[in-house]
Amino acid sequence: MSKHKLLILFALIVIGLPLSAQSYKAMYEEKEVNLHDQEVTSDLFMLEISKKGTSLFQSYYTLQQDSIGRACREAGMSSQERVAQMRTIPPGSSNILFYNPATMKYTELDYGLYYFKTVEDIKAPDYAFEDSTKLVAGYTSEMATAHLYGRDWVIYYTTEIPLPYGPWKINGLPGLVTEAYSIDGAYKFTLTGFEVLDEDVNIEIPLKMLNQPVQEVSRNELMWIRKQIACKDPRPIIKKYSKNYDMSGMYHNKIDRMYRELSKRYQYIEQ
């Protein structure tokens, strides 16, 4: 299919979204392989789609941990007890992705000592459609390929569920994404469940989270914040975004060593 025809298809899909007047939920298992040392980690993501066509993609594990944390605080548990309860759930991503196909924008929220967001204009993906099918999660799925955010992807989608959504930023295909993996072997998403919801889902981009304002930054800034947090060096973030934080008690040499080691293996789905 030519790029011109794909752009027309993408536009028609977006325009037709409100006609469905349904809301949906899909669950995706994610596997990540660190290409530096081959460590494998996993997460479980939930994709919610509203009747308006907006969607929300976030870690189900993180949602569960947050829910447990709130319940423990309301029950008056100590911080140690709260942490112990939250650790019964596997760790999940702090990233939250909002997708608005009507305005063609992504809004990403993430936590890096403070809450940050970035807003991104969406370009229609340049998908190439292949003559290959397979069964994924019980759905006959067709194959497409694409170069997205620095990685090459193989994607399977099913027209049995004619919704142009998928995990992360893999959207705009003629059906729901059932499987997607990066060719370098670093990332893989697999559909594990799908349901039509009886009630609509409320998808709103928050101005505050845990009584903290959500600060808007550039995409590159958010990428930098993520790396600092993942590599255990929050000092530059504190210095830039907090005026009164005292860092004199930090073990700076230890943090420096940790950052050097962790930065060797740091990777993110976007490059």
Backbone torsions as a table, in degrees:
resi	resn	phi	psi	omega
1	MET	NA	134.8	-178.3
2	SER	-71.7	159.8	178.8
3	LYS	-63.0	-37.6	-179.8
4	HIS	-62.1	-45.0	179.6
5	LYS	-65.7	-35.7	179.8
6	LEU	-65.7	-39.4	177.8
7	LEU	-62.0	-40.7	177.2
8	ILE	-63.2	-43.8	179.4
9	LEU	-61.1	-44.8	-179.4
10	PHE	-59.9	-42.9	179.9
11	ALA	-64.9	-41.7	-179.8
12	LEU	-65.1	-38.3	178.6
13	ILE	-62.5	-46.5	-178.8
14	VAL	-62.7	-45.5	-179.0
15	ILE	-62.1	-35.6	-176.1
16	GLY	-80.9	-5.8	-175.3
17	LEU	-57.5	-47.6	-176.2
18	PRO	-62.2	-19.8	-177.5
19	LEU	-67.2	-24.6	-177.2
20	SER	-68.6	-36.9	178.2
21	ALA	49.3	39.1	176.6
22	GLN	-131.4	161.4	171.5
23	SER	-121.1	153.3	-170.3
24	TYR	-141.2	161.0	173.4
25	LYS	-138.7	133.6	175.8
26	ALA	-128.9	145.2	178.1
27	MET	-114.4	137.8	-179.5
28	TYR	-129.6	129.6	170.5
29	GLU	-85.3	133.3	177.3
30	GLU	-115.0	135.4	172.4
31	LYS	-118.9	130.2	177.3
32	GLU	-121.5	129.7	176.3
33	VAL	-110.7	120.4	177.3
34	ASN	-73.2	120.3	-174.2
35	LEU	-73.9	-9.7	178.0
36	HIS	-82.1	-44.9	-175.5
37	ASP	-129.7	6.0	176.4
38	GLN	68.1	15.6	175.0
39	GLU	-65.5	137.2	-178.6
40	VAL	-108.8	128.5	173.9
41	THR	-126.0	160.4	-178.0
42	SER	-137.3	159.0	177.2
43	ASP	-148.2	163.9	176.0
44	LEU	-124.4	120.4	-175.8
45	PHE	-110.0	148.6	176.8
46	MET	-116.8	128.5	175.2
47	LEU	-108.9	119.3	176.7
48	GLU	-112.0	136.1	-178.2
49	ILE	-123.7	124.6	-177.5
50	SER	-88.1	168.8	177.1
51	LYS	-63.7	-25.7	178.9
52	LYS	-77.2	-12.3	-179.4
53	GLY	98.8	-6.7	175.8
54	THR	-76.1	154.9	-179.8
55	SER	-136.2	160.2	-179.4
56	LEU	-134.8	127.6	-178.2
57	PHE	-124.4	120.1	-177.5
58	GLN	-155.1	164.7	-179.2
59	SER	-72.2	126.7	176.6
60	TYR	-70.2	-33.6	177.4
61	TYR	-62.2	-44.3	179.5
62	THR	-64.2	-39.6	176.1
63	LEU	-59.2	-43.4	179.4
64	GLN	-64.6	-43.8	178.8
65	GLN	-60.6	-44.0	179.2
66	ASP	-62.0	-40.1	179.6
67	SER	-64.8	-43.0	177.9
68	ILE	-64.0	-42.4	179.6
69	GLY	-59.9	-43.5	178.7
70	ARG	-64.1	-43.6	-179.7
71	ALA	-63.0	-38.9	179.4
72	CYS	-67.0	-40.6	178.2
73	ARG	-64.3	-42.1	179.5
74	GLU	-65.7	-28.4	178.7
75	ALA	-84.0	-2.3	177.8
76	GLY	77.3	21.2	179.2
77	MET	-71.0	154.8	176.9
78	SER	-71.5	164.2	179.3
79	SER	-62.7	-35.3	178.6
80	GLN	-65.1	-43.3	178.6
81	GLU	-65.5	-38.9	-179.6
82	ARG	-63.7	-45.6	179.7
83	VAL	-62.7	-41.0	180.0
84	ALA	-61.8	-40.7	178.6
85	GLN	-67.8	-41.3	-178.7
86	MET	-66.5	-29.7	-179.2
87	ARG	-74.1	-5.2	174.0
88	THR	-73.5	-13.0	177.1
89	ILE	-104.7	136.7	178.1
90	PRO	-58.5	150.2	177.9
91	PRO	-66.0	146.4	-179.9
92	GLY	-132.4	170.9	-179.5
93	SER	-68.9	145.4	175.7
94	SER	-90.9	-4.6	-177.6
95	ASN	-75.9	136.2	176.2
96	ILE	-125.6	128.4	-175.4
97	LEU	-119.0	122.5	174.4
98	PHE	-103.7	136.3	-178.8
99	TYR	-124.9	125.5	177.2
100	ASN	-122.8	96.7	-177.3
101	PRO	-68.8	-21.0	179.5
102	ALA	-70.5	-39.3	178.3
103	THR	-96.4	-5.4	-177.9
104	MET	55.8	54.4	178.9
105	LYS	-137.3	142.1	166.5
106	TYR	-103.5	140.5	169.4
107	THR	-122.7	121.7	-180.0
108	GLU	-109.1	134.2	173.0
109	LEU	-114.4	142.7	176.0
110	ASP	-151.1	160.5	-178.5
111	TYR	-111.0	124.9	176.1
112	GLY	-141.9	69.6	-168.9
113	LEU	74.1	-37.8	175.2
114	TYR	-127.6	170.1	178.5
115	TYR	-95.2	131.8	-178.0
116	PHE	-128.2	156.2	173.2
117	LYS	-142.9	156.3	172.9
118	THR	-137.7	145.3	-179.4
119	VAL	-113.9	131.3	-173.0
120	GLU	-128.7	131.5	172.3
121	ASP	-73.2	135.2	-177.3
122	ILE	-92.5	132.7	170.6
123	LYS	-100.2	140.0	179.6
124	ALA	-57.9	124.4	-178.5
125	PRO	-61.6	144.5	179.5
126	ASP	-95.0	75.4	-178.6
127	TYR	-79.5	144.5	170.5
128	ALA	-113.9	129.1	-175.7
129	PHE	-96.5	134.7	-175.0
130	GLU	-114.1	156.6	177.7
131	ASP	-89.3	69.0	-179.5
132	SER	-147.3	136.9	178.4
133	THR	-135.0	155.9	171.7
134	LYS	-158.7	166.9	-179.4
135	LEU	-92.9	123.3	177.8
136	VAL	-129.3	123.3	179.0
137	ALA	54.7	30.7	178.7
138	GLY	86.3	1.8	-178.6
139	TYR	-112.2	133.0	172.5
140	THR	-66.0	123.7	-171.5
141	SER	-124.7	139.4	179.1
142	GLU	-103.0	157.2	-171.1
143	MET	-102.5	141.7	171.4
144	ALA	-140.8	160.5	175.8
145	THR	-129.4	157.1	-179.8
146	ALA	-164.2	155.7	170.6
147	HIS	-104.2	112.4	-175.1
148	LEU	-125.9	119.6	172.5
149	TYR	51.8	43.9	172.8
150	GLY	93.9	-4.6	179.6
151	ARG	-127.7	150.5	174.4
152	ASP	-90.2	134.6	-174.8
153	TRP	-124.1	145.7	166.0
154	VAL	-108.5	129.5	-171.9
155	ILE	-131.1	136.4	172.2
156	TYR	-115.5	136.5	-178.8
157	TYR	-136.6	156.9	-179.0
158	THR	-120.6	127.2	175.3
159	THR	-79.4	-3.8	172.2
160	GLU	-66.6	-24.1	173.0
161	ILE	-122.2	89.3	-171.3
162	PRO	-77.5	61.1	178.1
163	LEU	-117.9	129.3	-174.3
164	PRO	-84.0	50.8	-176.1
165	TYR	-127.1	164.8	177.0
166	GLY	-168.2	-174.5	179.1
167	PRO	-71.2	153.1	176.1
168	TRP	53.6	-127.8	-177.7
169	LYS	-106.8	27.6	-179.8
170	ILE	-96.7	82.5	-175.4
171	ASN	-127.5	166.3	173.3
172	GLY	95.0	7.5	176.2
173	LEU	-85.9	166.1	-176.6
174	PRO	-72.9	3.6	179.0
175	GLY	-162.2	168.9	-178.9
176	LEU	-62.8	136.1	177.3
177	VAL	-70.7	129.4	178.4
178	THR	-105.0	-26.0	178.5
179	GLU	-156.4	143.0	176.0
180	ALA	-152.2	134.3	177.1
181	TYR	-143.6	145.2	176.9
182	SER	-79.3	141.3	-175.1
183	ILE	-64.2	-26.9	178.7
184	ASP	-74.6	-4.8	176.8
185	GLY	84.5	6.6	-174.7
186	ALA	-80.8	-33.3	-172.9
187	TYR	-137.0	141.2	176.3
188	LYS	-147.8	132.7	174.1
189	PHE	-116.3	136.3	177.9
190	THR	-133.1	128.4	177.5
191	LEU	-65.9	130.1	178.0
192	THR	-117.3	-11.2	179.3
193	GLY	-171.1	149.4	177.7
194	PHE	-147.4	138.5	176.9
195	GLU	-149.6	149.8	172.0
196	VAL	-88.3	129.2	-175.3
197	LEU	-90.5	145.3	178.5
198	ASP	-73.1	-32.5	-178.8
199	GLU	-117.7	155.3	179.0
200	ASP	-70.9	154.2	175.2
201	VAL	-100.9	139.7	-179.8
202	ASN	-91.7	109.9	-178.5
203	ILE	-113.6	106.7	179.2
204	GLU	-133.3	140.2	177.8
205	ILE	-81.6	117.7	-174.7
206	PRO	-73.4	146.9	173.2
207	LEU	-87.6	-25.8	178.0
208	LYS	-135.2	151.6	172.5
209	MET	-138.1	127.3	-175.5
210	LEU	50.5	43.7	178.5
211	ASN	64.7	13.2	174.4
212	GLN	-104.0	138.0	175.2
213	PRO	-67.8	143.8	175.7
214	VAL	-88.8	115.8	-175.2
215	GLN	-91.9	131.9	179.4
216	GLU	-86.6	130.3	179.3
217	VAL	-133.4	172.2	176.8
218	SER	-74.6	163.7	177.8
219	ARG	-60.3	-43.8	179.8
220	ASN	-63.3	-36.9	178.2
221	GLU	-64.8	-42.6	179.0
222	LEU	-66.0	-36.8	176.0
223	MET	-61.7	-41.8	178.7
224	TRP	-65.1	-43.5	179.3
225	ILE	-60.7	-43.6	179.5
226	ARG	-58.7	-44.0	-178.5
227	LYS	-65.2	-43.2	179.7
228	GLN	-59.6	-42.7	-179.6
229	ILE	-68.8	-44.9	-179.0
230	ALA	-62.9	-32.2	-178.7
231	CYS	-96.0	14.1	170.4
232	LYS	64.0	32.8	175.0
233	ASP	-128.7	87.1	-178.7
234	PRO	-83.2	-2.6	-171.4
235	ARG	-57.9	-45.8	179.2
236	PRO	-62.8	-32.1	177.9
237	ILE	-68.9	-44.6	178.6
238	ILE	-60.5	-45.4	-178.3
239	LYS	-62.0	-36.4	-175.8
240	LYS	-82.7	-35.4	-170.9
241	TYR	-113.8	0.0	177.6
242	SER	-131.3	131.0	-176.2
243	LYS	-90.9	-25.0	-170.1
244	ASN	-118.6	12.3	-176.7
245	TYR	-80.2	129.4	-179.4
246	ASP	-92.6	115.2	-179.4
247	MET	-102.5	10.6	-175.6
248	SER	-66.1	-26.1	-178.2
249	GLY	-86.6	1.6	-179.3
250	MET	-77.9	147.6	176.1
251	TYR	-85.9	85.0	-169.6
252	HIS	-63.7	-39.6	179.9
253	ASN	-64.1	-41.1	178.5
254	LYS	-64.0	-42.0	178.9
255	ILE	-64.4	-41.0	178.6
256	ASP	-60.1	-45.6	-179.6
257	ARG	-64.2	-43.3	-179.5
258	MET	-62.6	-42.4	-179.8
259	TYR	-62.5	-43.4	-179.6
260	ARG	-60.7	-41.8	-178.2
261	GLU	-71.9	-46.2	-177.2
262	LEU	-69.9	-31.4	-179.5
263	SER	-67.2	-21.4	177.8
264	LYS	-65.9	-31.5	-175.7
265	ARG	-109.9	5.8	-177.7
266	TYR	-68.4	134.8	172.6
267	GLN	-147.8	157.3	177.8
268	TYR	-141.7	155.0	-175.7
269	ILE	-60.8	-31.7	173.8
270	GLU	-95.9	143.3	179.7
271	GLN	-116.9	NA	NA
